[in-house]
Amino acid sequence: INKSILANHNSQIETKKNILEAKIARLQEDINFLIPKNQQIASLKLEIYSLQKQIENFQPTQIIQELVILEEAKKGLSPILNLIIGGILGIFIGMAIESSFFPFPSEIILIPAGVLVAEGEMNFILVFLAGLFGTLTGAVFNYLLALFLGRTAVDFLVQKYGKFFFISEKKLRKADIYFEKHGEVITFVGRLIPGVRQLISLSAGFARMNFFKFILFTALGAGIWTLILIYIGYFFGNNLELITLNLNIAILFLLISTLIILIIYFLWKKKNKN
């Protein structure tokens, strides 16, 4: 349970108790100064007794229910959250899968991990490194697959199994065309675009891009994406609506940033060509 939320609700409970105790004190003063009419005194004592019972039996059921709901919502963010809680290995494996062929959104791994970082259950640096190196592992797998199997073998695999991984020959050809002309910058910005990052690694392998350059530009792009998702979970992890809103804003921001980077790059290339 989120400690900050629990502390806030405990404060509310204490405030409620203080109000009730103050009311009891005022009623007690009324008894001391009232004309001792048995009926009035009995009525006031009954009210005092009732208030005392309220304090003794005060149960913040609504608060407890809210905390339970938040806890369940947090668990519902990711079907592999239990694996993540079990260790950094879960994040590494999940991100390696996401960065390879499999259509496995990184959002359901890193956002819940960010929630756990905020609660002090995981270390930020370890989560970031696990996400980054997991992404690099999946990217290198695709790179080596394309490098050693070659175009013919990969085309066959895409024709036969591509539909299961949302990869088509058309998408692969388009990635190849862009990569042949602008390999390094495409490797970087491609990691920021959903649905493109897996294809870029294949194109890099086909083009036999320098391996160290491939690692460098992949790490730069993947590092930015990893940080964004962790921070979304860290700051908005208990609010699903805010997660969705900020994730959409982050994706829009990345797309705009990517467009600006590409425009600057193409203008620079054109200037050098002239």
C-alpha positions as CSV (number, residue, x, y, z in Angstrom):
1,I,0.0,0.0,0.0
2,N,1.3,3.4,-1.0
3,K,2.8,4.8,2.2
4,S,2.1,8.4,1.4
5,I,-1.6,7.7,0.8
6,L,-1.8,5.8,4.0
7,A,-0.1,8.6,6.0
8,N,-2.6,11.1,4.5
9,H,-5.6,9.1,5.4
10,N,-4.2,8.5,8.9
11,S,-4.0,12.2,9.3
12,Q,-7.7,12.5,8.3
13,I,-8.6,9.9,10.9
14,E,-6.7,11.8,13.6
15,T,-8.4,15.1,12.6
16,K,-11.8,13.4,12.9
17,K,-11.0,12.1,16.4
18,N,-9.8,15.5,17.5
19,I,-13.1,17.1,16.4
20,L,-15.1,14.5,18.3
21,E,-13.0,14.9,21.5
22,A,-13.4,18.7,21.3
23,K,-17.2,18.2,21.1
24,I,-17.1,15.9,24.1
25,A,-15.1,18.6,26.1
26,R,-17.7,21.3,25.3
27,L,-20.6,19.0,26.3
28,Q,-18.8,18.2,29.6
29,E,-18.5,22.0,30.3
30,D,-22.2,22.4,29.6
31,I,-23.0,19.7,32.2
32,N,-20.9,21.5,34.8
33,F,-22.8,24.8,34.4
34,L,-26.3,23.6,33.7
35,I,-29.0,23.6,36.3
36,P,-28.9,20.1,37.6
37,K,-32.1,18.9,36.0
38,N,-31.9,15.2,35.8
39,Q,-33.5,15.0,32.3
40,Q,-31.0,17.5,30.7
41,I,-28.0,15.9,32.4
42,A,-29.0,12.4,31.4
43,S,-29.5,13.5,27.8
44,L,-26.1,15.2,27.7
45,K,-24.4,12.2,29.3
46,L,-26.1,9.9,26.7
47,E,-24.7,12.1,23.9
48,I,-21.2,12.0,25.4
49,Y,-21.4,8.2,25.7
50,S,-22.5,8.0,22.1
51,L,-19.6,10.1,20.9
52,Q,-17.1,8.1,23.0
53,K,-18.3,5.0,21.3
54,Q,-17.9,6.6,17.9
55,I,-14.2,7.3,18.7
56,E,-13.7,3.7,20.1
57,N,-15.3,2.0,17.1
58,F,-14.2,4.4,14.4
59,Q,-13.2,2.4,11.4
60,P,-12.0,4.1,8.2
61,T,-13.8,1.6,6.0
62,Q,-14.0,3.9,3.0
63,I,-10.3,4.8,3.3
64,I,-9.4,1.1,3.5
65,Q,-11.5,0.3,0.5
66,E,-9.9,3.1,-1.5
67,L,-6.4,1.8,-0.6
68,V,-7.4,-1.8,-1.6
69,I,-8.8,-0.5,-4.9
70,L,-5.5,1.4,-5.6
71,E,-3.5,-1.7,-4.8
72,E,-5.6,-3.8,-7.1
73,A,-5.3,-1.1,-9.9
74,K,-1.5,-1.1,-9.5
75,K,-1.4,-4.9,-9.8
76,G,-3.7,-4.7,-12.9
77,L,-1.3,-2.4,-14.7
78,S,0.8,-5.4,-15.8
79,P,0.2,-9.1,-16.2
80,I,3.8,-9.8,-15.4
81,L,4.0,-7.5,-12.3
82,N,4.6,-10.4,-10.0
83,L,7.6,-11.3,-12.1
84,I,8.9,-7.8,-11.9
85,I,8.5,-7.7,-8.1
86,G,10.5,-11.0,-8.1
87,G,13.5,-9.2,-9.5
88,I,15.3,-7.1,-12.1
89,L,15.5,-10.3,-14.3
90,G,11.8,-9.9,-15.2
91,I,12.3,-6.4,-16.6
92,F,15.4,-7.5,-18.5
93,I,13.6,-10.5,-20.1
94,G,10.4,-8.5,-20.8
95,M,12.3,-5.7,-22.6
96,A,14.4,-8.2,-24.6
97,I,11.2,-9.8,-25.8
98,E,9.7,-6.4,-26.6
99,S,12.7,-5.3,-28.6
100,S,12.8,-8.5,-30.7
101,F,10.0,-9.9,-32.9
102,F,7.3,-10.3,-30.4
103,P,4.5,-7.6,-30.1
104,F,5.0,-7.1,-26.4
105,P,4.4,-3.4,-25.3
106,S,7.2,-2.0,-23.1
107,E,4.6,0.1,-21.3
108,I,3.2,-2.9,-19.3
109,I,6.7,-3.6,-18.0
110,L,8.4,-0.2,-17.2
111,I,5.4,1.8,-16.0
112,P,4.6,-0.7,-13.2
113,A,8.3,-0.9,-12.5
114,G,8.2,2.9,-12.0
115,V,5.4,2.5,-9.5
116,L,7.6,0.1,-7.5
117,V,10.5,2.5,-7.6
118,A,8.2,5.2,-6.2
119,E,7.2,2.9,-3.4
120,G,10.9,2.1,-2.6
121,E,10.5,-1.6,-3.6
122,M,12.9,-1.3,-6.5
123,N,16.1,0.6,-7.3
124,F,15.8,3.3,-10.0
125,I,19.3,2.7,-11.5
126,L,18.8,-1.1,-11.6
127,V,15.4,-0.8,-13.2
128,F,16.8,1.6,-15.8
129,L,19.8,-0.6,-16.6
130,A,17.7,-3.7,-16.8
131,G,15.3,-2.0,-19.2
132,L,18.2,-0.6,-21.3
133,F,20.2,-3.8,-21.5
134,G,17.1,-5.8,-22.1
135,T,16.2,-3.6,-25.1
136,L,19.8,-3.8,-26.4
137,T,19.7,-7.6,-26.2
138,G,16.5,-7.9,-28.2
139,A,17.9,-5.3,-30.8
140,V,21.2,-7.2,-31.1
141,F,19.2,-10.5,-31.6
142,N,17.4,-8.9,-34.6
143,Y,20.6,-7.4,-35.9
144,L,22.5,-10.7,-35.9
145,L,19.5,-12.5,-37.3
146,A,19.4,-10.3,-40.3
147,L,23.2,-10.2,-40.6
148,F,23.8,-14.0,-40.6
149,L,20.5,-15.3,-42.2
150,G,20.4,-12.6,-44.9
151,R,17.6,-11.1,-46.8
152,T,16.2,-14.3,-48.4
153,A,15.8,-16.2,-45.1
154,V,14.3,-13.2,-43.3
155,D,11.9,-12.5,-46.1
156,F,10.7,-16.1,-45.9
157,L,10.1,-15.9,-42.2
158,V,8.2,-12.6,-42.6
159,Q,6.0,-14.1,-45.3
160,K,5.3,-17.1,-43.3
161,Y,5.0,-15.8,-39.7
162,G,5.1,-12.0,-40.0
163,K,1.3,-11.6,-39.5
164,F,1.7,-13.0,-36.0
165,F,4.1,-10.3,-35.1
166,F,2.5,-7.4,-37.0
167,I,5.5,-7.3,-39.4
168,S,4.8,-7.1,-43.2
169,E,7.2,-7.1,-46.2
170,K,5.9,-3.6,-47.1
171,K,7.0,-2.3,-43.7
172,L,10.3,-4.0,-43.9
173,R,11.0,-2.6,-47.4
174,K,10.1,0.9,-46.3
175,A,12.5,0.6,-43.3
176,D,15.2,-0.6,-45.6
177,I,14.9,2.4,-48.0
178,Y,15.1,4.9,-45.2
179,F,18.0,3.0,-43.5
180,E,20.1,2.8,-46.7
181,K,20.0,6.6,-47.0
182,H,20.1,7.7,-43.3
183,G,21.2,4.7,-41.2
184,E,22.6,6.3,-38.1
185,V,19.9,8.9,-37.5
186,I,17.2,6.4,-38.3
187,T,18.7,3.9,-35.8
188,F,18.4,6.6,-33.1
189,V,14.9,8.1,-33.9
190,G,13.5,4.7,-34.8
191,R,13.8,3.6,-31.1
192,L,11.4,6.4,-30.2
193,I,8.6,5.4,-32.6
194,P,6.2,2.5,-31.6
195,G,6.0,-0.2,-34.2
196,V,9.2,0.8,-35.9
197,R,11.9,0.0,-33.4
198,Q,12.0,-3.8,-34.1
199,L,12.3,-3.3,-37.9
200,I,15.2,-0.8,-37.6
201,S,17.4,-3.5,-36.1
202,L,16.7,-5.9,-39.0
203,S,17.5,-3.2,-41.5
204,A,20.8,-2.4,-39.7
205,G,21.7,-6.1,-40.0
206,F,20.9,-6.2,-43.7
207,A,23.0,-3.1,-44.3
208,R,25.8,-4.5,-42.3
209,M,26.0,-1.3,-40.2
210,N,29.0,-0.9,-38.0
211,F,28.1,-2.9,-34.9
212,F,29.4,-0.4,-32.4
213,K,27.6,2.5,-34.1
214,F,24.4,0.4,-34.0
215,I,24.8,-0.2,-30.3
216,L,25.5,3.5,-29.6
217,F,22.5,4.9,-31.4
218,T,20.2,2.2,-30.3
219,A,21.2,2.8,-26.6
220,L,20.6,6.5,-27.0
221,G,17.1,6.1,-28.3
222,A,16.2,3.2,-26.0
223,G,17.6,5.1,-23.0
224,I,15.2,8.0,-23.6
225,W,12.2,5.8,-24.1
226,T,13.0,3.7,-21.0
227,L,13.4,6.8,-18.8
228,I,10.1,8.3,-20.0
229,L,8.1,5.1,-19.1
230,I,9.8,4.7,-15.7
231,Y,9.0,8.4,-14.8
232,I,5.4,8.0,-15.9
233,G,5.0,5.1,-13.5
234,Y,6.9,6.9,-10.8
235,F,4.8,10.1,-10.8
236,F,1.4,8.9,-12.0
237,G,1.4,5.2,-11.1
238,N,-1.7,5.2,-8.9
239,N,-3.9,7.0,-11.5
240,L,-4.7,5.0,-14.6
241,E,-6.3,8.1,-16.3
242,L,-3.1,10.2,-15.7
243,I,-0.9,7.3,-17.0
244,T,-2.9,7.1,-20.3
245,L,-2.9,10.9,-20.7
246,N,0.8,11.4,-20.0
247,L,1.8,8.4,-22.1
248,N,-0.1,9.8,-25.1
249,I,1.5,13.2,-24.4
250,A,4.9,11.6,-24.2
251,I,4.4,9.7,-27.5
252,L,3.2,12.9,-29.2
253,F,6.2,14.8,-27.9
254,L,8.6,12.1,-29.1
255,L,7.0,12.1,-32.6
256,I,7.3,15.9,-32.8
257,S,10.8,15.7,-31.5
258,T,11.6,13.0,-34.1
259,L,10.2,15.1,-36.9
260,I,12.3,18.1,-35.8
261,I,15.4,16.0,-35.6
262,L,14.8,14.6,-39.1
263,I,14.1,18.1,-40.5
264,I,17.4,19.4,-39.1
265,Y,19.2,16.3,-40.3
266,F,17.8,16.6,-43.9
267,L,18.6,20.3,-44.0
268,W,22.2,19.6,-42.8
269,K,22.6,16.8,-45.4
270,K,21.2,19.1,-48.2
271,K,23.6,21.9,-47.1
272,N,26.6,19.5,-47.2
273,K,25.6,18.1,-50.5
274,N,25.4,21.6,-52.1
